[in-house]
Amino acid sequence: MRLFLKSAMRASPLLKSRSFATNASELRSVVFKDHLRTVQMAEAKETVLPGGRDLFPLLPKAFAGVKQIGVIGWGSQGPAQAQNLRESLEGSDINVKVGLREGSSSIAKANEAGFSEEKGNLGEMFDVIKESDLVVLLISDAACVKLYPKIFPLIKPGATLGLSHGFLLGHLESVNETFPKDINVVMMAPKGMGPSVRRLYVQGKTVNGAGINSSVAIHQDVSGSATEIALGWSVGVGAPYTFYTTMSDEYKSDIFGERCILLGGSLFRRYVQNGMTPEDAFKNTAECITGPLNEKISHDGIKSVYDSFKGEDKIIFEKAYTAAYTPCRDIIEE
């Protein structure tokens, strides 16, 4: 296992950190061209888009042709992205509408956030998918895998499917299937959980924006406007910096970093601190990460892991997870 990990890290440096563009020309924009910046990242140059509320007036141009943005799901990212986009697009003609399952327990929570059928910004998820020009699909990985055969035919030709994680691409590749050929497919992946995306957006109202950095990927562009839509989406949710990536790089680095380095490393250290030998700690960690923990994240998201803890256990998890970034990378490399 150690030899495998060391070989994997050498062969795929993307596993060690967020993926970087190979050159500075991979992120282009007409709408935001005066705001793009080329920066040196490690051994490569990368084009990034600094965000800020001063860019919000450009959003209608970025979303040209988009009359409705359908935000599907109300888990970790759904509430944050729906509310942030609604507020960023205030005063425009673009409607941000939340789509939920009929009878969903989240309907009441969406109502509390100002989304309702009476206002025309809340509806049944499949109806919202059919009528939206940008479908922001924020349901769990497991739900995506289960429902994509029903979702794909509902998306209007020329519309845009937006994802915040590249996992669905990985699944489609594993079963030799593809996204519909007549739609745009983009990704905007915030580098933090939904509550942080919302909290920092709200805090940034008085300082021209503060939020969570995001990566965007343009997987499929049939309309010629996919890049503008992805960048507008990122600016709209409050990203202070937007970086270029690919959906494939994102889901590989995200799964490895989130589940192996952070959660796996934290669990390993916890076992050792409680007296377990490193060998037994590794075995138990591997069994947990590839078994119940992986299943829970895939079905309910990373936030569900945090929410499952109570009292003192939740405090311990917070401290361990936060402290795991730097030291646990070294453990995994070893």
N, C-alpha and C positions, 0 to 999 in steps of 0.2 A: 504493500500500500504506500509506503514512504517513497519507494522508487517511482511508483505511478504518479504520485502528487508532484514530485520534483520534476519529472519529465513533462507533465502537463503544464506546469508553470513556465518551464522554459519554452515549450512549444507554442504556448498560447498566452502571451503577456497580457491579453485582454482580461484574463481571469484575475489578474492582480489588481486591477483598478478599472475605472470607467473607461470605456473605449474612446479613442481619439480618432478624428478624421485623419486620413493619410495626407491630405493637402488642404490648403486654405480655400479651395474653390468649390468644395462640396456643399456649401450652404450659400445659395444665391437668392436674392429677393429684389423685386421692383418696389414694392410698397415700403420696405424697411431698408432700402439700399443705403441711405444716408446714415443709418444707425449701426450697420454691421461693423465689427471690428476684427482685425486679424491679430491674434496673440500667439506667443510662443508657448507651447505646452510640451514640456519634456523635450523630446527630440523632434517634434513636429510642430508645424504651424496649423492653427485652427481658426476658423471664422466663427465668431460668437455674436449673439445679439443681446446687448444690454437692454433690459426692460425698463419699466417705469410707467407711472400714470400719465406722463406727458405723451406716451405713445398711444393711449386709448383712442384719441380722435382718428387714428389710422385704422382702427379695427374694422369699420364698415368697408373700407377698401380691401383689406386683407380677406374679408368674408364676402367679397363681391359675389352676388348670385345666391347667397345663403340667406334664406328668409327665416328658417327655423333651425336651431341647434337642439337636438334631442339628447338629453343626458339620461342614459339608461342605467338604473341602479341607484341604490341609496346605502352603500356600505361605507367603506373608508373614504374613497375618493369622491363618490357621487355628491354628497352634500356640499363639500368644499368647492368642487369645480362648478357645480350648478349655480351656487350663490355668487361665486367670484365672477363668473362669466356674465350673469345677469346684471351685476352692479357695474362691471366694466363696460357693458354695452348699453347702459342706461341712456335713454335719449335717442337711440337708434331704432330702426324698424325691425331689428332682428329679435325674434322671440326665443327665449331659452325655456324649453319645456322638459319637464322630468317625466320619464316613463317607468312605471312600476307594474309588477304583476297585479292582476285583479285580486283584491282582497289582501294585498300585502300589508304586513304589520308596520311597514315604513311609511304608509300613506299619512298617518297622523303626524309623524315627524316632519314629513315634507310640508304638510299644512302649516305647521308651526314656523317653518322657514319661509312661508309666504308663497308656496306653490299649491294651487288648487284647480279643480276642474272649472270652477266658476270664473276664475281669472284667465283660463285658457292656457295655463302653463303647467298642467299636470294631467296625465292620461295613462291609459293602459299601454304597457311597454311596446307591444307589437304594433298598435295603432300609431304610436309616436315614431317608431322606426320607419313605418311606411310613409309618413308625411314629412319627415325631416330631410334637410339638405346636408346636414352634418350630423351623423349618428355617433355620439361619444359613448362607446360601450364600456361601462364600468362595473359589470357584474363579475363574479368570481371566475377564476380560471376554470373550475369544474363546470360552472354554469355555461361558460362560453363553449366548452367542448360539447356539452349536451345540447345546446340550443342553436349552434351556428347553422345546422342544416335548415332550420326554420327561419333564422334571421336573414341569411344571405339573400334569399329570393325576394324578401320584402324591401330591401334597400333600392331606392330609385336609381335607374341608370344615370350615371354622371354625378351622383351624390358622393359623399365622402364618408368612409368608415374610419372613425378615430378610436385608437386604442391607447391605453396608458401602460401597457405591458406587452412584450412581444411573444408571450407564451402561446397564444393561439397560432401564430406562425409556426412555432416549433411543433405543435400538434399536427397541423395540416401537413407539414413536411413528413412527419412520421407515418402518416396514412396515405401519402402520395396524392394529396388534394391541394387545391389552391383557392385563393380569394376569387370572387367573381371578377371577370375581366373588364366589366363595363363600369367599375367604380374606382374612385381614388381610395387608397389605403394609406393612412398616416398614423404615426404614433407621437404622442407627447407624454413623456414619462417624468413626473415630478420626482425629485430625489428625496422624498420624505412622505410620511403617511398623511392621509387626508386632513386630520385635525390640525396638523402643523401648516398645511397649505392654506387653510382657512384662517387660522390664528395670525399668521404672519402677514397675510394679505390685509386683514383688518388693522393690524398694528401699523402697517405701512401707509395708511391713508394720510398721515400728516407729514410723511417724509418722502413723498414722490415714489412710494412703492418699496416694499420689502416682502420677500416671500421665499419660496423654495426654488432653487435652480432646477432646470428641466433639460432633458434631451429630446430632440425631435428626430424622426426618421420619415423619409418619404419612400415608402415601399412600392407604391403604384400610383402613377399620375396619368390619368386618362383625359383630364380636362385642361391640363397646363397650369392649374391654380393650386395644386396640392401643397406646394411649399408655402405659399402665402397663407393658406388656411391653417397649416400646422404652426407656423410662427405666430399668427394671430391668436390661435388657441393658447399658445404658451404665454404670450404677453397678457392675454385676457385673464388667465388664472393667477397672474402676478409674479411670474418667474423673473427674478432680477437678472439672470443670465440664462441664455438658451444655447445649448451645444448641439452639434451634429452627431448622430450615431446611425446605426442600422438596427432594425428590429431584431435581427439575429444576434448581433453583439449584445443588445440590451438584455434579452432574456437569458442568455448564457451567463453574462457577468452578474446579472441581478440575482439569479437563483444561486449561483456560487457564492456571491458576496453575502446575500441576506441569510441563506439557510446554512451554508457551510462555515463561512468565516465568522459571522456575528453570532448566530444562534449555536452553531456547532462548537465554536471556540469557547463561547461563554459556558456552555454545558460541560465541556471537557474540563475547564478550569474549576468549575463548581464541584465536579466529581473528585478531582484530585485534592482540592481543599478539604473535602469531607473524608479523606483518608483512602480513597481508591487508588490502586496502582495506575500508572499512566497507560499500561496495556489494557487493563479492564475499563478504564475511563474512555479510551478510544473506542473499544468494542461497544460499550453501552451508548456512547454518543452516536456512533454510526447507525446503530439499530433504531435509536429515537428519531434521528434526522431523516432517515430514509423510510421510516414507518409512520407512526401516528402524527409526528410533527409535520412532516411533508404533506400528509393527507389533510390535516387541519388548515394549513396555509393555502393549499390548492382549492379547498372548498369555501373557506371563509375569510381568507386574507391574513396578512401578518398581524393586523390589529387584533384579530380574534385570539391570538396567542397571549397578547398582553391582557386582554379583557378576561381571560380565563383564570387569571391569578386574583387572589383576594388578600386584603390586608397586608401583613408583613411580607408575604411572598411577592406581591406586586412591587413593593419597594425594593426588594432584593433584585427582582428582574430588571427594574429600571436602572439600578446602579450597574449591574453586570452587563447589560446590553450597551449602555452608553460607554462603559469603560473598555469594551471589547474591540473597538475599531483598530487601534494600533497594535497591541500585543497579539491579538488573535491572527492577524495576517501573518506574523512571523511563525506562529505555530503551524498554520496550514502549509506554509512554504516548506517548513522542516518535515 
